[in-house]
Amino acid sequence: EHPWVARFIMAASPPSAPGEPAPPPPPLQYSLLLQHLVGDKRQPRAWDPAAFGGIPCPPKSEEQKMVERVMESCPFKAALACVGGFVLGGAFGVFTAGIDTNVGFDPKDPYRTPTAKEVLKDMGQRGISYAKNFAIVGAMFSCTECVVESYRGKSDWKNSVISGCITGGAIGFRAGLKAGVIGCGGFAAFSAAVDYYLR
């Protein structure tokens, strides 16, 4: 029972003489009870996480707020995506070079086995090339998505589609209008699929 209910029952019950059974409690006055529960006499409860078994969280300092603002800024997100794209692209380039059978291929001697030095050189060159491309694409996409999200004031799948279209179109337009349109549509569809599975 609510503590106010017990208090009203005790206050409304008349005192009984010693040795006599206690009389039944009078009917509860719900109008008075509602004033203390939802009316003008209701007392606000102080939110105490410790009462629910939680850990009380101290207020954030100015340094913590500044760090959060920096981490949520578009330049930081773009830099983080650039670094992540560089690492992922480098790993992908090294992997593709390791399984490529055309490394060190010589048309004059097709049966010649490439040396370890040639394979390592090709792996390094391809890894750096892929890393640069992935870093540029990651930075462009992340920065564009952050700008679009800030402009729209919403965080949904449309931001990924718009950012993917802008990024793919910007990369494809270097090869012509048709390539730009294909890049816009393809990158937008890929971004929508990734966003759908991640959410």
Accessible surface in RSA format (square Angstrom, percent):
REM  Atomic radii and reference values for relative SASA: ProtOr
REM  Chains: A
REM  Algorithm: Lee & Richards
REM  Probe-radius: 1.40
REM  Slices: 20
REM RES _ NUM      All-atoms   Total-Side   Main-Chain    Non-polar    All polar
REM                ABS   REL    ABS   REL    ABS   REL    ABS   REL    ABS   REL
RES GLU A   1   183.13 105.1  99.51  75.3  83.61 199.1  59.34 114.8 123.79 101.1
RES HIS A   2    62.33  34.1  51.23  35.6  11.10  28.4  49.45  51.0  12.88  15.0
RES PRO A   3    90.86  66.2  79.46  72.4  11.40  41.4  87.15  71.9   3.71  23.1
RES TRP A   4    49.93  20.0  49.55  24.0   0.37   0.9  28.33  15.1  21.60  35.0
RES VAL A   5    25.57  16.8  25.57  23.1   0.00   0.0  25.57  22.2   0.00   0.0
RES ALA A   6    41.99  38.6  39.73  61.3   2.26   5.1  41.99  59.1   0.00   0.0
RES ARG A   7   140.96  59.2 135.82  69.2   5.13  12.2  53.79  73.5  87.17  52.8
RES PHE A   8    37.80  18.9  36.52  22.6   1.28   3.3  36.84  22.3   0.96   2.7
RES ILE A   9    57.62  32.8  55.23  41.1   2.39   5.8  57.62  41.5   0.00   0.0
RES MET A  10   151.05  78.2 131.36  86.9  19.69  46.9 106.72  90.7  44.34  58.7
RES ALA A  11    84.92  78.1  45.65  70.4  39.27  89.3  57.11  80.4  27.81  73.7
RES ALA A  12    52.91  48.6  28.82  44.5  24.09  54.8  39.05  55.0  13.85  36.7
RES SER A  13    40.35  34.1  26.82  35.8  13.53  31.2  22.11  47.1  18.24  25.6
RES PRO A  14    77.27  56.3  65.24  59.5  12.03  43.7  71.28  58.9   5.99  37.2
RES PRO A  15   135.26  98.6 103.79  94.6  31.47 114.4 115.03  95.0  20.23 125.8
RES SER A  16    56.11  47.4  25.71  34.3  30.40  70.0   8.52  18.1  47.60  66.7
RES ALA A  17    48.10  44.2  35.06  54.1  13.04  29.7  41.09  57.9   7.01  18.6
RES PRO A  18   135.24  98.6 105.90  96.5  29.34 106.7 116.68  96.3  18.56 115.4
RES GLY A  19    88.93 109.7   0.00   N/A  88.93 109.7  44.36 121.7  44.57  99.8
RES GLU A  20   108.45  62.3  93.88  71.0  14.57  34.7  28.00  54.2  80.45  65.7
RES PRO A  21   122.18  89.0 101.50  92.5  20.67  75.2 113.01  93.3   9.17  57.0
RES ALA A  22    83.77  77.0  56.13  86.6  27.64  62.9  56.14  79.1  27.63  73.2
RES PRO A  23    57.35  41.8  42.04  38.3  15.31  55.6  47.97  39.6   9.38  58.3
RES PRO A  24   113.16  82.5  97.84  89.2  15.32  55.7 104.33  86.1   8.83  54.9
RES PRO A  25    82.30  60.0  65.11  59.4  17.19  62.5  65.62  54.2  16.68 103.6
RES PRO A  26    51.84  37.8  35.68  32.5  16.16  58.7  42.03  34.7   9.81  61.0
RES PRO A  27   121.85  88.8 103.73  94.6  18.11  65.8 115.60  95.4   6.24  38.8
RES LEU A  28    44.18  24.6  25.00  17.9  19.18  48.2  28.04  19.7  16.14  43.4
RES GLN A  29   104.56  58.5  96.12  70.2   8.44  20.1  36.48  77.6  68.09  51.6
RES TYR A  30   142.50  66.5 138.64  78.9   3.86  10.0  96.32  72.4  46.18  56.9
RES SER A  31    77.04  65.1  65.68  87.7  11.36  26.2  50.15 106.8  26.90  37.7
RES LEU A  32    67.47  37.6  67.37  48.2   0.11   0.3  67.46  47.4   0.02   0.0
RES LEU A  33     9.88   5.5   9.88   7.1   0.00   0.0   9.88   6.9   0.00   0.0
RES LEU A  34    92.34  51.4  91.86  65.7   0.49   1.2  92.11  64.7   0.24   0.6
RES GLN A  35    73.68  41.2  72.83  53.2   0.85   2.0  21.62  46.0  52.06  39.5
RES HIS A  36    34.04  18.6  29.28  20.4   4.76  12.2  18.59  19.2  15.45  18.0
RES LEU A  37    53.27  29.7  46.05  32.9   7.22  18.1  47.44  33.3   5.83  15.7
RES VAL A  38   115.32  75.9  87.20  78.9  28.12  67.8  88.50  76.9  26.82  72.8
RES GLY A  39    31.10  38.3   0.00   N/A  31.10  38.3  20.68  56.7  10.42  23.3
RES ASP A  40   152.31 106.7 116.94 116.4  35.37  83.6  40.44  95.2 111.87 111.6
RES LYS A  41   113.36  55.3  99.96  61.3  13.40  31.9  66.70  60.0  46.66  49.7
RES ARG A  42   133.47  56.0 116.40  59.3  17.07  40.6  18.11  24.7 115.36  69.9
RES GLN A  43   128.69  72.0 116.19  84.9  12.51  29.8  34.55  73.6  94.14  71.4
RES PRO A  44   119.27  86.9  98.97  90.2  20.30  73.8 100.34  82.8  18.93 117.6
RES ARG A  45   203.67  85.5 171.88  87.6  31.79  75.7  68.98  94.3 134.69  81.6
RES ALA A  46    97.34  89.5  66.17 102.1  31.17  70.9  75.43 106.2  21.90  58.0
RES TRP A  47   198.49  79.7 167.94  81.3  30.55  71.7 155.76  83.1  42.73  69.3
RES ASP A  48    69.61  48.8  67.31  67.0   2.30   5.4  21.95  51.7  47.66  47.5
RES PRO A  49    38.38  28.0  36.05  32.9   2.33   8.5  37.99  31.4   0.38   2.4
RES ALA A  50    57.44  52.8  38.80  59.9  18.65  42.4  39.67  55.9  17.78  47.1
RES ALA A  51    81.16  74.6  38.35  59.2  42.81  97.4  50.27  70.8  30.89  81.8
RES PHE A  52   152.65  76.4 117.28  72.6  35.37  92.0 125.92  76.3  26.73  76.5
RES GLY A  53    72.79  89.8   0.00   N/A  72.79  89.8  37.47 102.8  35.32  79.1
RES GLY A  54    36.81  45.4   0.00   N/A  36.81  45.4  27.62  75.8   9.19  20.6
RES ILE A  55   155.64  88.6 137.26 102.3  18.39  44.3 138.04  99.4  17.60  47.8
RES PRO A  56    81.34  59.3  73.47  67.0   7.87  28.6  73.53  60.7   7.81  48.6
RES CYS A  57   106.31  80.4  78.16  87.2  28.16  66.2  36.00  91.2  70.32  75.8
RES PRO A  58   103.25  75.2  90.94  82.9  12.31  44.7  98.00  80.9   5.24  32.6
RES PRO A  59   128.66  93.8 102.61  93.5  26.05  94.7 113.99  94.1  14.67  91.2
RES LYS A  60   108.44  52.9  91.34  56.0  17.09  40.7  56.65  51.0  51.79  55.2
RES SER A  61    52.44  44.3  41.65  55.6  10.79  24.9  45.25  96.4   7.19  10.1
RES GLU A  62   117.60  67.5 113.70  86.0   3.90   9.3  61.50 118.9  56.10  45.8
RES GLU A  63   114.25  65.6 112.99  85.5   1.26   3.0  57.94 112.1  56.31  46.0
RES GLN A  64    97.75  54.7  94.14  68.8   3.60   8.6  31.68  67.4  66.07  50.1
RES LYS A  65    85.01  41.5  83.75  51.4   1.26   3.0  38.39  34.6  46.62  49.7
RES MET A  66   104.21  54.0 104.21  69.0   0.00   0.0  62.53  53.2  41.68  55.2
RES VAL A  67    77.57  51.0  76.22  69.0   1.35   3.3  77.57  67.4   0.00   0.0
RES GLU A  68    68.51  39.3  66.99  50.7   1.52   3.6  29.61  57.3  38.89  31.8
RES ARG A  69   144.65  60.7 135.25  68.9   9.40  22.4  73.69 100.7  70.96  43.0
RES VAL A  70    81.04  53.3  78.38  71.0   2.65   6.4  81.03  70.4   0.00   0.0
RES MET A  71   103.44  53.6  95.63  63.3   7.81  18.6  74.69  63.5  28.75  38.1
RES GLU A  72   121.01  69.5 108.39  82.0  12.63  30.1  36.45  70.5  84.56  69.0
RES SER A  73    39.10  33.0  29.48  39.3   9.63  22.2  34.15  72.7   4.95   6.9
RES CYS A  74    28.27  21.4  25.85  28.8   2.43   5.7  10.92  27.7  17.35  18.7
RES PRO A  75   100.72  73.4  89.11  81.2  11.61  42.2  96.18  79.4   4.54  28.2
RES PHE A  76    72.58  36.3  67.13  41.6   5.45  14.2  71.72  43.5   0.86   2.5
RES LYS A  77    76.69  37.4  73.73  45.2   2.96   7.0  42.17  38.0  34.52  36.8
RES ALA A  78    15.48  14.2  15.13  23.3   0.36   0.8  15.40  21.7   0.08   0.2
RES ALA A  79    56.17  51.6  48.17  74.3   8.00  18.2  55.46  78.1   0.71   1.9
RES LEU A  80   113.64  63.3 107.61  77.0   6.03  15.2 110.24  77.4   3.40   9.2
RES ALA A  81    29.30  26.9  16.36  25.2  12.94  29.4  26.97  38.0   2.33   6.2
RES CYS A  82    45.75  34.6  45.75  51.0   0.00   0.0   4.60  11.6  41.15  44.4
RES VAL A  83    93.74  61.7  91.43  82.8   2.31   5.6  93.74  81.4   0.00   0.0
RES GLY A  84    38.80  47.8   0.00   N/A  38.80  47.8  34.85  95.6   3.95   8.8
RES GLY A  85    10.93  13.5   0.00   N/A  10.93  13.5   8.68  23.8   2.25   5.0
RES PHE A  86    91.39  45.7  90.91  56.3   0.48   1.3  90.91  55.1   0.48   1.4
RES VAL A  87    99.02  65.2  91.81  83.1   7.21  17.4  96.91  84.2   2.11   5.7
RES LEU A  88   113.10  63.0 110.29  78.9   2.81   7.1 112.63  79.1   0.47   1.3
RES GLY A  89     0.00   0.0   0.00   N/A   0.00   0.0   0.00   0.0   0.00   0.0
RES GLY A  90    15.81  19.5   0.00   N/A  15.81  19.5  15.81  43.4   0.00   0.0
RES ALA A  91    61.73  56.8  46.49  71.7  15.23  34.7  55.17  77.7   6.56  17.4
RES PHE A  92    93.83  46.9  89.25  55.3   4.58  11.9  93.27  56.5   0.56   1.6
RES GLY A  93     0.00   0.0   0.00   N/A   0.00   0.0   0.00   0.0   0.00   0.0
RES VAL A  94    60.59  39.9  60.00  54.3   0.58   1.4  60.00  52.1   0.58   1.6
RES PHE A  95   124.09  62.1 116.24  72.0   7.85  20.4 123.66  75.0   0.43   1.2
RES THR A  96    26.20  18.6  24.58  24.9   1.62   3.9  24.62  33.1   1.59   2.4
RES ALA A  97     1.16   1.1   0.00   0.0   1.16   2.6   0.00   0.0   1.16   3.1
RES GLY A  98    47.24  58.3   0.00   N/A  47.24  58.3  15.26  41.9  31.98  71.6
RES ILE A  99   112.76  64.2  88.28  65.8  24.48  59.0  96.10  69.2  16.65  45.2
RES ASP A 100    44.57  31.2  28.45  28.3  16.12  38.1  11.40  26.8  33.16  33.1
RES THR A 101   129.21  91.9  98.33  99.7  30.88  73.6  81.95 110.1  47.26  71.4
RES ASN A 102   102.56  70.7  90.37  87.3  12.19  29.3  19.26  46.4  83.30  80.5
RES VAL A 103    11.38   7.5   5.17   4.7   6.22  15.0   9.56   8.3   1.83   5.0
RES GLY A 104    26.74  33.0   0.00   N/A  26.74  33.0  16.55  45.4  10.19  22.8
RES PHE A 105   113.57  56.8  84.02  52.0  29.55  76.9  89.27  54.1  24.30  69.5
RES ASP A 106    46.87  32.8  44.33  44.1   2.54   6.0   9.24  21.7  37.63  37.5
RES PRO A 107   107.33  78.2  85.20  77.7  22.13  80.4  87.58  72.3  19.75 122.7
RES LYS A 108   196.36  95.8 159.71  98.0  36.65  87.3 111.11 100.0  85.25  90.8
RES ASP A 109    63.47  44.5  61.73  61.4   1.74   4.1  18.47  43.5  45.00  44.9
RES PRO A 110    70.89  51.7  51.82  47.2  19.07  69.3  52.00  42.9  18.89 117.4
RES TYR A 111   202.86  94.7 175.57  99.9  27.29  71.0 133.12 100.0  69.74  86.0
RES ARG A 112    88.19  37.0  69.73  35.5  18.46  44.0  48.07  65.7  40.12  24.3
RES THR A 113   110.50  78.6  95.17  96.5  15.34  36.6  65.42  87.9  45.09  68.2
RES PRO A 114    45.16  32.9  33.53  30.6  11.63  42.3  33.53  27.7  11.63  72.3
RES THR A 115    70.40  50.1  63.77  64.6   6.63  15.8  66.81  89.7   3.59   5.4
RES ALA A 116    76.89  70.7  62.47  96.4  14.41  32.8  68.48  96.4   8.41  22.3
RES LYS A 117   166.56  81.3 159.13  97.6   7.43  17.7 104.84  94.4  61.72  65.7
RES GLU A 118    62.27  35.8  56.98  43.1   5.29  12.6  29.79  57.6  32.48  26.5
RES VAL A 119    41.80  27.5  41.80  37.8   0.00   0.0  41.80  36.3   0.00   0.0
RES LEU A 120   119.00  66.3 110.89  79.3   8.11  20.4 111.15  78.1   7.85  21.1
RES LYS A 121   130.69  63.8 119.48  73.3  11.21  26.7  71.88  64.7  58.81  62.6
RES ASP A 122    36.60  25.6  35.43  35.3   1.16   2.8   7.63  18.0  28.97  28.9
RES MET A 123    40.73  21.1  40.73  27.0   0.00   0.0  34.83  29.6   5.90   7.8
RES GLY A 124    36.64  45.2   0.00   N/A  36.64  45.2  35.73  98.0   0.91   2.0
RES GLN A 125   106.95  59.8  95.29  69.6  11.66  27.8  44.39  94.5  62.57  47.5
RES ARG A 126    60.35  25.3  55.58  28.3   4.77  11.4  16.97  23.2  43.39  26.3
RES GLY A 127     5.20   6.4   0.00   N/A   5.20   6.4   5.11  14.0   0.09   0.2
RES ILE A 128    89.04  50.7  88.74  66.1   0.29   0.7  88.74  63.9   0.29   0.8
RES SER A 129    55.05  46.5  49.24  65.7   5.81  13.4  27.53  58.6  27.52  38.6
RES TYR A 130    67.21  31.4  66.85  38.0   0.36   0.9  31.42  23.6  35.79  44.1
RES ALA A 131     1.33   1.2   1.33   2.1   0.00   0.0   1.33   1.9   0.00   0.0
RES LYS A 132   118.67  57.9 116.08  71.2   2.60   6.2  65.43  58.9  53.24  56.7
RES ASN A 133    83.28  57.4  81.30  78.6   1.98   4.8  20.92  50.3  62.36  60.3
RES PHE A 134    71.29  35.7  66.65  41.3   4.64  12.1  68.92  41.8   2.37   6.8
RES ALA A 135     7.34   6.8   7.34  11.3   0.00   0.0   7.34  10.3   0.00   0.0
RES ILE A 136   101.52  57.8  97.63  72.7   3.89   9.4 101.41  73.0   0.11   0.3
RES VAL A 137    41.64  27.4  41.64  37.7   0.00   0.0  41.64  36.2   0.00   0.0
RES GLY A 138    18.96  23.4   0.00   N/A  18.96  23.4  17.93  49.2   1.03   2.3
RES ALA A 139    24.74  22.8  23.86  36.8   0.89   2.0  24.17  34.0   0.57   1.5
RES MET A 140    61.70  32.0  55.61  36.8   6.10  14.5  49.53  42.1  12.18  16.1
RES PHE A 141    46.52  23.3  46.52  28.8   0.00   0.0  46.52  28.2   0.00   0.0
RES SER A 142    18.35  15.5  15.25  20.4   3.09   7.1   8.02  17.1  10.33  14.5
RES CYS A 143    49.82  37.7  49.82  55.6   0.00   0.0   8.08  20.5  41.74  45.0
RES THR A 144    26.42  18.8  22.03  22.3   4.39  10.5  11.57  15.5  14.85  22.4
RES GLU A 145    46.00  26.4  46.00  34.8   0.00   0.0   5.55  10.7  40.45  33.0
RES CYS A 146     9.87   7.5   6.75   7.5   3.11   7.3   3.12   7.9   6.74   7.3
RES VAL A 147    84.12  55.4  82.33  74.5   1.78   4.3  83.57  72.6   0.55   1.5
RES VAL A 148    17.70  11.7  16.20  14.7   1.50   3.6  17.70  15.4   0.00   0.0
RES GLU A 149    57.39  32.9  56.73  42.9   0.66   1.6  12.12  23.5  45.27  37.0
RES SER A 150    82.24  69.5  50.74  67.7  31.50  72.6  40.76  86.8  41.48  58.1
RES TYR A 151   195.00  91.0 164.25  93.5  30.75  80.0 123.90  93.1  71.10  87.6
RES ARG A 152    64.77  27.2  39.16  20.0  25.61  61.0  22.10  30.2  42.67  25.9
RES GLY A 153    64.99  80.1   0.00   N/A  64.99  80.1  34.16  93.7  30.84  69.1
RES LYS A 154   125.50  61.2 117.13  71.9   8.36  19.9  71.85  64.7  53.65  57.1
RES SER A 155    74.90  63.3  49.03  65.4  25.87  59.6  27.55  58.7  47.35  66.3
RES ASP A 156    37.33  26.1  34.87  34.7   2.46   5.8  23.57  55.5  13.76  13.7
RES TRP A 157   137.03  55.0 136.47  66.1   0.57   1.3 112.25  59.9  24.78  40.2
RES LYS A 158    93.68  45.7  92.97  57.0   0.70   1.7  39.42  35.5  54.26  57.8
RES ASN A 159     2.88   2.0   2.88   2.8   0.00   0.0   1.46   3.5   1.42   1.4
RES SER A 160     5.57   4.7   5.57   7.4   0.00   0.0   1.16   2.5   4.41   6.2
RES VAL A 161    38.21  25.1  38.21  34.6   0.00   0.0  38.21  33.2   0.00   0.0
RES ILE A 162    67.21  38.2  64.99  48.4   2.22   5.4  67.21  48.4   0.00   0.0
RES SER A 163     0.00   0.0   0.00   0.0   0.00   0.0   0.00   0.0   0.00   0.0
RES GLY A 164     0.00   0.0   0.00   N/A   0.00   0.0   0.00   0.0   0.00   0.0
RES CYS A 165    41.25  31.2  40.00  44.6   1.25   2.9   7.52  19.0  33.73  36.4
RES ILE A 166    87.82  50.0  79.34  59.1   8.48  20.4  86.23  62.1   1.58   4.3
RES THR A 167     0.21   0.1   0.00   0.0   0.21   0.5   0.21   0.3   0.00   0.0
RES GLY A 168     3.56   4.4   0.00   N/A   3.56   4.4   2.61   7.2   0.95   2.1
RES GLY A 169     3.67   4.5   0.00   N/A   3.67   4.5   3.67  10.1   0.00   0.0
RES ALA A 170    47.62  43.8  28.51  44.0  19.11  43.5  35.57  50.1  12.06  31.9
RES ILE A 171    51.57  29.3  45.66  34.0   5.91  14.2  47.25  34.0   4.32  11.7
RES GLY A 172    12.01  14.8   0.00   N/A  12.01  14.8  11.92  32.7   0.09   0.2
RES PHE A 173   107.01  53.5  89.71  55.6  17.30  45.0  90.02  54.6  16.98  48.6
RES ARG A 174   203.23  85.3 160.96  82.1  42.27 100.6  78.87 107.8 124.36  75.4
RES ALA A 175    86.27  79.3  47.35  73.1  38.92  88.5  58.70  82.7  27.57  73.0
RES GLY A 176    31.88  39.3   0.00   N/A  31.88  39.3  30.54  83.8   1.34   3.0
RES LEU A 177   130.88  72.9 120.57  86.3  10.31  25.9 121.54  85.4   9.34  25.1
RES LYS A 178   163.61  79.8 155.07  95.1   8.53  20.3 102.54  92.3  61.07  65.0
RES ALA A 179    34.11  31.4  25.50  39.4   8.61  19.6  29.41  41.4   4.70  12.5
RES GLY A 180     0.03   0.0   0.00   N/A   0.03   0.0   0.00   0.0   0.03   0.1
RES VAL A 181    92.04  60.6  87.27  79.0   4.77  11.5  89.25  77.5   2.79   7.6
RES ILE A 182   110.65  63.0 102.82  76.6   7.83  18.9 108.91  78.4   1.74   4.7
RES GLY A 183    21.66  26.7   0.00   N/A  21.66  26.7  20.94  57.5   0.72   1.6
RES CYS A 184    26.74  20.2  26.74  29.8   0.00   0.0   6.69  16.9  20.05  21.6
RES GLY A 185    41.63  51.3   0.00   N/A  41.63  51.3  36.16  99.2   5.47  12.2
RES GLY A 186    43.09  53.1   0.00   N/A  43.09  53.1  35.63  97.8   7.46  16.7
RES PHE A 187    53.65  26.8  48.61  30.1   5.04  13.1  51.03  30.9   2.62   7.5
RES ALA A 188    12.37  11.4  11.89  18.3   0.48   1.1  12.12  17.1   0.25   0.7
RES ALA A 189    64.75  59.5  51.20  79.0  13.55  30.8  59.69  84.1   5.06  13.4
RES PHE A 190   131.88  66.0 125.96  78.0   5.92  15.4 131.21  79.6   0.67   1.9
RES SER A 191     6.67   5.6   1.75   2.3   4.92  11.3   3.93   8.4   2.74   3.8
RES ALA A 192    32.23  29.6  28.29  43.7   3.94   9.0  28.69  40.4   3.54   9.4
RES ALA A 193    45.69  42.0  38.53  59.5   7.16  16.3  45.21  63.7   0.48   1.3
RES VAL A 194    59.94  39.4  56.43  51.1   3.51   8.5  59.90  52.1   0.04   0.1
RES ASP A 195    15.82  11.1  13.80  13.7   2.02   4.8   3.75   8.8  12.07  12.0
RES TYR A 196   166.18  77.6 151.80  86.4  14.38  37.4 108.30  81.4  57.88  71.4
RES TYR A 197   178.81  83.5 148.86  84.7  29.95  77.9 105.32  79.1  73.49  90.6
RES LEU A 198   147.34  82.1 114.18  81.7  33.17  83.4 116.13  81.6  31.22  84.0
RES ARG A 199   165.84  69.6 100.26  51.1  65.57 156.1  70.61  96.5  95.22  57.7
END  Absolute sums over single chains surface
CHAIN  1 A    15043.9      12391.6       2652.3      10261.3       4782.6
END  Absolute sums over all chains
TOTAL         15043.9      12391.6       2652.3      10261.3       4782.6
